Protein backbone atom coordinates (compact mmCIF):
# COMPACT_ATOMS: atom_id res chain seq x y z
CA UNK A 1 0.00 0.00 0.00
CA UNK A 2 1.40 3.37 -0.98
CA UNK A 3 0.01 5.13 2.08
CA UNK A 4 1.37 2.52 4.50
CA UNK A 5 4.84 4.06 4.23
CA UNK A 6 3.54 6.81 6.51
CA UNK A 7 3.18 4.34 9.37
CA UNK A 8 6.12 5.79 11.23
CA UNK A 9 6.40 8.74 13.56
CA UNK A 10 3.95 10.67 15.72
CA UNK A 11 0.37 9.35 15.84
CA UNK A 12 -2.04 11.76 17.55
CA UNK A 13 -5.50 10.83 18.81
CA UNK A 14 -8.20 13.47 19.11
CA UNK A 15 -10.13 14.00 22.33
CA UNK A 16 -13.62 15.50 22.43
CA UNK A 17 -12.90 17.55 25.56
CA UNK A 18 -9.41 18.75 24.66
CA UNK A 19 -10.37 19.56 21.06
CA UNK A 20 -13.84 21.01 21.65
CA UNK A 21 -14.80 23.77 19.18
CA UNK A 22 -11.27 23.90 17.76
CA UNK A 23 -10.82 20.42 16.33
CA UNK A 24 -9.53 21.31 12.86
CA UNK A 25 -7.29 24.12 14.09
CA UNK A 26 -5.74 21.95 16.79
CA UNK A 27 -5.20 19.02 14.46
CA UNK A 28 -3.61 21.32 11.89
CA UNK A 29 -1.13 22.53 14.50
CA UNK A 30 -0.25 18.89 15.20
CA UNK A 31 0.25 18.27 11.48
CA UNK A 32 2.46 21.33 11.16
CA UNK A 33 4.53 19.88 13.99
CA UNK A 34 5.23 16.72 12.02
CA UNK A 35 2.38 14.36 12.91
CA UNK A 36 2.14 11.51 10.43
CA UNK A 37 -1.11 9.84 11.56
CA UNK A 38 -4.26 11.33 13.10
CA UNK A 39 -6.89 9.16 14.74
CA UNK A 40 -10.35 10.68 14.98
CA UNK A 41 -11.80 9.42 18.25
CA UNK A 42 -15.30 10.52 19.22
CA UNK A 43 -17.57 8.19 21.18
CA UNK A 44 -20.67 10.41 20.96
CA UNK A 45 -23.88 9.49 19.12
CA UNK A 46 -24.00 12.70 17.05
CA UNK A 47 -23.55 11.01 13.69
CA UNK A 48 -23.96 14.09 11.44
CA UNK A 49 -21.33 16.04 13.39
CA UNK A 50 -18.98 13.08 13.50
CA UNK A 51 -19.26 12.60 9.74
CA UNK A 52 -18.66 16.29 9.04
CA UNK A 53 -15.63 16.36 11.34
CA UNK A 54 -14.15 13.16 9.95
CA UNK A 55 -14.55 14.41 6.37
CA UNK A 56 -12.87 17.70 7.27
CA UNK A 57 -9.98 15.93 8.96
CA UNK A 58 -9.57 13.52 6.04
CA UNK A 59 -9.08 16.46 3.70
CA UNK A 60 -6.77 18.22 6.13
CA UNK A 61 -4.60 15.15 6.56
CA UNK A 62 -4.34 14.62 2.82
CA UNK A 63 -3.24 18.23 2.34
CA UNK A 64 -0.39 17.57 4.79
CA UNK A 65 0.55 14.14 3.43
CA UNK A 66 -0.69 12.41 6.58
CA UNK A 67 -3.16 9.62 7.30
CA UNK A 68 -6.56 9.82 8.99
CA UNK A 69 -7.68 6.77 10.94
CA UNK A 70 -11.16 6.53 12.49
CA UNK A 71 -11.51 4.95 15.92
CA UNK A 72 -13.83 1.91 16.11
CA UNK A 73 -16.36 2.93 13.44
CA UNK A 74 -15.89 1.08 10.15
CA UNK A 75 -18.87 2.75 8.50
CA UNK A 76 -17.66 6.22 9.40
CA UNK A 77 -14.21 5.39 8.04
CA UNK A 78 -15.82 4.32 4.77
CA UNK A 79 -18.14 7.31 4.36
CA UNK A 80 -15.74 10.03 5.49
CA UNK A 81 -12.91 9.25 3.11
CA UNK A 82 -10.55 8.31 5.94
CA UNK A 83 -7.53 6.16 5.19
CA UNK A 84 -8.60 3.42 7.59
CA UNK A 85 -9.88 2.34 10.98
CA UNK A 86 -8.45 1.43 14.37
CA UNK A 87 -10.14 -1.44 16.17
CA UNK A 88 -10.15 -2.58 19.77
CA UNK A 89 -10.57 -6.12 20.97
CA UNK A 90 -14.37 -5.77 20.84
CA UNK A 91 -14.74 -3.51 17.80
CA UNK A 92 -15.24 -6.07 15.06
CA UNK A 93 -13.11 -8.41 13.05
CA UNK A 94 -10.22 -7.26 10.95
CA UNK A 95 -11.60 -9.33 8.09
CA UNK A 96 -14.92 -7.48 8.26
CA UNK A 97 -13.12 -4.13 8.19
CA UNK A 98 -11.04 -5.23 5.22
CA UNK A 99 -14.12 -6.37 3.34
CA UNK A 100 -15.84 -3.05 3.96
CA UNK A 101 -12.89 -0.72 3.37
CA UNK A 102 -10.92 -2.51 0.68
CA UNK A 103 -7.33 -3.67 0.23
CA UNK A 104 -5.74 -0.22 0.42
CA UNK A 105 -7.25 0.72 3.80
CA UNK A 106 -5.06 0.98 6.88
CA UNK A 107 -6.38 -1.27 9.66
CA UNK A 108 -4.84 -1.21 13.14
CA UNK A 109 -5.62 -3.19 16.26
CA UNK A 110 -5.18 -2.51 19.97
CA UNK A 111 -3.31 -5.44 21.49
CA UNK A 112 -2.88 -4.06 25.02
CA UNK A 113 -0.23 -6.30 26.64
CA UNK A 114 -1.17 -9.41 24.67
CA UNK A 115 1.51 -10.55 22.23
CA UNK A 116 -0.57 -13.49 21.01
CA UNK A 117 -3.32 -11.04 20.01
CA UNK A 118 -0.76 -9.08 18.01
CA UNK A 119 0.35 -12.23 16.24
CA UNK A 120 -3.27 -13.07 15.41
CA UNK A 121 -3.83 -9.53 14.15
CA UNK A 122 -0.89 -9.84 11.80
CA UNK A 123 -2.19 -13.15 10.48
CA UNK A 124 -5.63 -11.59 9.95
CA UNK A 125 -4.13 -8.79 7.86
CA UNK A 126 -3.79 -5.84 10.25
CA UNK A 127 -1.46 -3.13 8.97
CA UNK A 128 -0.14 -2.21 12.42
CA UNK A 129 -0.53 -3.32 16.03
CA UNK A 130 -0.64 -1.16 19.14
CA UNK A 131 0.61 -2.04 22.61
CA UNK A 132 -0.05 -0.13 25.82
CA UNK A 133 -0.47 1.54 28.17
CA UNK A 134 3.22 1.99 28.93
CA UNK A 135 2.87 4.86 31.41
CA UNK A 136 0.03 6.16 33.62
CA UNK A 137 -2.74 7.49 31.36
CA UNK A 138 -5.34 10.16 32.06
CA UNK A 139 -7.48 8.93 29.18
CA UNK A 140 -7.59 5.29 30.33
CA UNK A 141 -6.26 5.15 33.90
CA UNK A 142 -7.44 1.57 34.34
CA UNK A 143 -5.79 0.23 31.19
CA UNK A 144 -3.49 -2.77 31.52
CA UNK A 145 0.23 -2.19 31.96
CA UNK A 146 2.44 -3.07 29.00
CA UNK A 147 6.16 -3.78 29.16
CA UNK A 148 8.69 -2.48 26.59
CA UNK A 149 9.76 -6.09 26.06
CA UNK A 150 6.61 -6.40 23.92
CA UNK A 151 8.12 -3.89 21.51
CA UNK A 152 11.52 -5.56 21.48
CA UNK A 153 9.89 -8.92 20.83
CA UNK A 154 7.63 -7.43 18.18
CA UNK A 155 10.55 -6.10 16.17
CA UNK A 156 11.93 -9.64 15.99
CA UNK A 157 8.79 -11.74 15.61
CA UNK A 158 6.34 -9.48 13.76
CA UNK A 159 6.57 -7.75 10.40
CA UNK A 160 4.09 -4.99 11.15
CA UNK A 161 4.73 -1.46 12.45
CA UNK A 162 4.42 -1.23 16.22
CA UNK A 163 2.53 1.55 18.01
CA UNK A 164 3.12 2.43 21.65
CA UNK A 165 0.38 4.21 23.59
CA UNK A 166 -0.38 5.35 27.10
CA UNK A 167 0.92 8.37 29.00
CA UNK A 168 3.67 9.08 26.49
CA UNK A 169 5.56 12.39 26.61
CA UNK A 170 8.58 13.75 24.74
CA UNK A 171 10.61 12.91 27.84
CA UNK A 172 9.64 9.25 28.21
CA UNK A 173 8.97 8.48 24.55
CA UNK A 174 12.62 7.95 23.72
CA UNK A 175 12.69 4.73 25.76
CA UNK A 176 9.86 3.34 23.61
CA UNK A 177 11.35 4.24 20.24
CA UNK A 178 14.61 2.71 21.46
CA UNK A 179 12.70 -0.47 22.36
CA UNK A 180 11.21 -0.72 18.87
CA UNK A 181 8.11 1.46 18.61
CA UNK A 182 7.79 2.88 15.09
CA UNK A 183 4.90 5.12 16.15
CA UNK A 184 4.03 6.89 19.40
CA UNK A 185 0.29 7.41 19.92
CA UNK A 186 -0.44 10.48 22.04
CA UNK A 187 -3.52 12.31 23.30
CA UNK A 188 -2.97 14.38 26.44
CA UNK A 189 0.65 15.40 25.87
CA UNK A 190 -0.31 16.88 22.50
CA UNK A 191 -3.85 18.23 22.79
CA UNK A 192 -3.41 19.22 26.41
CA UNK A 193 -0.36 21.33 25.53
CA UNK A 194 -0.42 25.10 25.25
CA UNK A 195 1.71 24.94 22.09
CA UNK A 196 0.61 21.88 20.12
CA UNK A 197 2.96 22.43 17.21
CA UNK A 198 6.01 22.81 19.46
CA UNK A 199 5.34 19.64 21.43
CA UNK A 200 4.74 17.70 18.22
CA UNK A 201 8.09 18.91 16.92
CA UNK A 202 9.68 17.53 20.10
CA UNK A 203 8.04 14.16 19.51
CA UNK A 204 9.08 14.18 15.86
CA UNK A 205 12.68 14.79 16.91
CA UNK A 206 12.67 11.44 18.73
CA UNK A 207 12.23 9.65 15.42
CA UNK A 208 14.89 11.75 13.75
CA UNK A 209 17.27 10.63 16.50
CA UNK A 210 16.45 7.02 15.69
CA UNK A 211 16.97 7.61 11.95
CA UNK A 212 19.57 10.37 11.55
CA UNK A 213 20.07 11.66 8.01
SVG drawing of the C-alpha trace seen along z (x, -y; Angstrom):
<svg xmlns="http://www.w3.org/2000/svg" viewBox="-26 -28 49 44">
<polyline fill="none" stroke="black" stroke-width="0.4" points="0.0,0.0 1.4,-3.4 0.0,-5.1 1.4,-2.5 4.8,-4.1 3.5,-6.8 3.2,-4.3 6.1,-5.8 6.4,-8.7 4.0,-10.7 0.4,-9.4 -2.0,-11.8 -5.5,-10.8 -8.2,-13.5 -10.1,-14.0 -13.6,-15.5 -12.9,-17.6 -9.4,-18.7 -10.4,-19.6 -13.8,-21.0 -14.8,-23.8 -11.3,-23.9 -10.8,-20.4 -9.5,-21.3 -7.3,-24.1 -5.7,-22.0 -5.2,-19.0 -3.6,-21.3 -1.1,-22.5 -0.2,-18.9 0.2,-18.3 2.5,-21.3 4.5,-19.9 5.2,-16.7 2.4,-14.4 2.1,-11.5 -1.1,-9.8 -4.3,-11.3 -6.9,-9.2 -10.3,-10.7 -11.8,-9.4 -15.3,-10.5 -17.6,-8.2 -20.7,-10.4 -23.9,-9.5 -24.0,-12.7 -23.5,-11.0 -24.0,-14.1 -21.3,-16.0 -19.0,-13.1 -19.3,-12.6 -18.7,-16.3 -15.6,-16.4 -14.1,-13.2 -14.5,-14.4 -12.9,-17.7 -10.0,-15.9 -9.6,-13.5 -9.1,-16.5 -6.8,-18.2 -4.6,-15.1 -4.3,-14.6 -3.2,-18.2 -0.4,-17.6 0.6,-14.1 -0.7,-12.4 -3.2,-9.6 -6.6,-9.8 -7.7,-6.8 -11.2,-6.5 -11.5,-4.9 -13.8,-1.9 -16.4,-2.9 -15.9,-1.1 -18.9,-2.7 -17.7,-6.2 -14.2,-5.4 -15.8,-4.3 -18.1,-7.3 -15.7,-10.0 -12.9,-9.3 -10.5,-8.3 -7.5,-6.2 -8.6,-3.4 -9.9,-2.3 -8.5,-1.4 -10.1,1.4 -10.1,2.6 -10.6,6.1 -14.4,5.8 -14.7,3.5 -15.2,6.1 -13.1,8.4 -10.2,7.3 -11.6,9.3 -14.9,7.5 -13.1,4.1 -11.0,5.2 -14.1,6.4 -15.8,3.0 -12.9,0.7 -10.9,2.5 -7.3,3.7 -5.7,0.2 -7.2,-0.7 -5.1,-1.0 -6.4,1.3 -4.8,1.2 -5.6,3.2 -5.2,2.5 -3.3,5.4 -2.9,4.1 -0.2,6.3 -1.2,9.4 1.5,10.6 -0.6,13.5 -3.3,11.0 -0.8,9.1 0.4,12.2 -3.3,13.1 -3.8,9.5 -0.9,9.8 -2.2,13.2 -5.6,11.6 -4.1,8.8 -3.8,5.8 -1.5,3.1 -0.1,2.2 -0.5,3.3 -0.6,1.2 0.6,2.0 0.0,0.1 -0.5,-1.5 3.2,-2.0 2.9,-4.9 0.0,-6.2 -2.7,-7.5 -5.3,-10.2 -7.5,-8.9 -7.6,-5.3 -6.3,-5.1 -7.4,-1.6 -5.8,-0.2 -3.5,2.8 0.2,2.2 2.4,3.1 6.2,3.8 8.7,2.5 9.8,6.1 6.6,6.4 8.1,3.9 11.5,5.6 9.9,8.9 7.6,7.4 10.6,6.1 11.9,9.6 8.8,11.7 6.3,9.5 6.6,7.8 4.1,5.0 4.7,1.5 4.4,1.2 2.5,-1.6 3.1,-2.4 0.4,-4.2 -0.4,-5.3 0.9,-8.4 3.7,-9.1 5.6,-12.4 8.6,-13.8 10.6,-12.9 9.6,-9.2 9.0,-8.5 12.6,-8.0 12.7,-4.7 9.9,-3.3 11.4,-4.2 14.6,-2.7 12.7,0.5 11.2,0.7 8.1,-1.5 7.8,-2.9 4.9,-5.1 4.0,-6.9 0.3,-7.4 -0.4,-10.5 -3.5,-12.3 -3.0,-14.4 0.6,-15.4 -0.3,-16.9 -3.8,-18.2 -3.4,-19.2 -0.4,-21.3 -0.4,-25.1 1.7,-24.9 0.6,-21.9 3.0,-22.4 6.0,-22.8 5.3,-19.6 4.7,-17.7 8.1,-18.9 9.7,-17.5 8.0,-14.2 9.1,-14.2 12.7,-14.8 12.7,-11.4 12.2,-9.7 14.9,-11.7 17.3,-10.6 16.5,-7.0 17.0,-7.6 19.6,-10.4 20.1,-11.7"/>
</svg>
